[in-house]
Amino acid sequence: MSNPRYPEEFRVEAVKQVIERCLPVAEVAARLGMSTHSLYAWVKRYSKPQEQRAQEDDQHAELRRLRAELKRVTEERDILKKAAAYFAKECG
């Protein structure tokens, strides 16, 4: 089962129902057909100021980029190690 992607406006409105209308998270989640875990995460995220959310998004994007780069560089290193071992064995 894949996780559906919800638009930003949908998320904000769901959080408003919990925060401003003081409705229980379980009730809002059930009515919207989503998990309570997701709604709790949204409440945590959208209770922060916009600037802080944007900064955290930038940090997460940078972390994903760095992890992808580390994976690529590690694979390149492993290939070079194997090539060096192959040529060392061939020459020796």
C-alpha positions as CSV (number, residue, x, y, z in Angstrom):
1,M,0.0,0.0,0.0
2,S,1.5,3.3,-1.1
3,N,1.4,6.4,0.9
4,P,-0.7,9.1,-0.8
5,R,0.8,12.6,-1.1
6,Y,-1.4,15.3,0.3
7,P,-1.2,18.9,-0.9
8,E,0.1,21.5,1.4
9,E,-3.3,23.2,1.8
10,F,-4.8,19.9,2.9
11,R,-2.2,19.4,5.6
12,V,-2.6,23.0,6.9
13,E,-6.4,22.6,7.1
14,A,-6.1,19.3,8.9
15,V,-3.7,20.8,11.5
16,K,-6.0,23.8,11.9
17,Q,-8.9,21.4,12.8
18,V,-6.7,19.9,15.6
19,I,-5.2,23.1,16.9
20,E,-7.8,25.8,16.4
21,R,-11.0,23.8,16.8
22,C,-9.5,21.6,19.5
23,L,-10.7,18.4,17.8
24,P,-9.0,15.1,18.8
25,V,-6.3,13.9,16.4
26,A,-7.8,10.5,16.1
27,E,-11.2,11.9,15.1
28,V,-9.8,14.2,12.5
29,A,-7.5,11.5,11.1
30,A,-10.4,9.0,10.9
31,R,-12.7,11.6,9.2
32,L,-10.0,12.4,6.6
33,G,-9.0,8.8,6.0
34,M,-5.4,9.0,7.1
35,S,-3.2,7.7,9.9
36,T,-3.0,9.4,13.3
37,H,0.8,9.1,13.0
38,S,0.8,11.3,9.9
39,L,-1.4,13.9,11.5
40,Y,0.7,14.1,14.6
41,A,3.7,14.6,12.5
42,W,2.0,17.4,10.6
43,V,0.9,19.1,13.8
44,K,4.5,19.0,15.0
45,R,5.8,20.4,11.7
46,Y,3.2,23.1,11.2
47,S,3.2,24.4,14.7
48,K,6.7,25.8,13.9
49,P,7.1,29.2,12.2
50,Q,7.4,29.2,8.4
51,E,11.1,30.3,8.5
52,Q,12.1,27.5,10.8
53,R,10.2,24.9,8.6
54,A,11.9,26.3,5.5
55,Q,15.3,26.0,7.2
56,E,14.6,22.4,8.3
57,D,13.5,21.6,4.7
58,D,16.7,23.0,3.4
59,Q,18.7,21.0,5.9
60,H,16.9,17.8,5.0
61,A,17.4,18.4,1.3
62,E,21.1,19.0,1.8
63,L,21.4,15.8,3.9
64,R,19.7,13.8,1.1
65,R,22.1,15.3,-1.4
66,L,25.1,14.5,0.7
67,R,24.0,10.9,1.4
68,A,23.5,10.4,-2.4
69,E,27.0,11.8,-3.1
70,L,28.5,9.7,-0.3
71,K,26.9,6.6,-1.9
72,R,28.2,7.4,-5.3
73,V,31.7,8.2,-4.1
74,T,31.8,5.0,-2.0
75,E,30.8,2.9,-5.1
76,E,33.5,4.6,-7.2
77,R,36.1,3.9,-4.5
78,D,35.0,0.2,-4.4
79,I,35.3,0.0,-8.1
80,L,38.8,1.5,-8.1
81,K,39.9,-0.9,-5.3
82,K,38.8,-3.9,-7.3
83,A,40.5,-2.5,-10.4
84,A,43.7,-1.9,-8.5
85,A,43.6,-5.5,-7.0
86,Y,42.9,-6.9,-10.5
87,F,45.9,-5.1,-12.1
88,A,48.2,-5.9,-9.2
89,K,47.3,-9.6,-9.5
90,E,47.9,-9.5,-13.3
91,C,51.3,-7.8,-13.0
92,G,52.5,-9.8,-10.1
